[in-house]
Amino acid sequence: MPYLHCPRCHRSAWLRADTEEAVACRHCGTTLSGMSHAELSALTGAVRERFARDARLNAGRKRFVRERR
């Protein structure tokens, strides 16, 4: 799955299928560009650290609780 990045608004997108056509950002309409493996690794590491930090800070809070019917 390719990982694409918007150079204008800095949003990112995962695509389910490879495509040769240019893909526009849903937010601003700019053509998305590919992200290098190094940039992707750095972003993935930062997101994992953020989730781990949030989990530590909110350890007592229940997650994914369904509403009663």
Steps between C-alpha positions, in 0.01 A plus 500: 500500500657830402516780751437844352552847646354840414780757469257788554287409803729220631228238522571140413308218336522123455388359167358149467611453140801612301412757240699685238257792495555813710293500817363827639489586869142484630559807715666753268510334154881504463658198331632256759864394487667182620681484832848356539559195718704707748220757540243223536709326768539824697128574482406146601737515798356832613143371480588187698670710768196725523263205539726344765518830692123547484447142621734560797332826595148355472573150633194496728254607233296233324550485126263389226196486729179432317183682591224300665202425281 
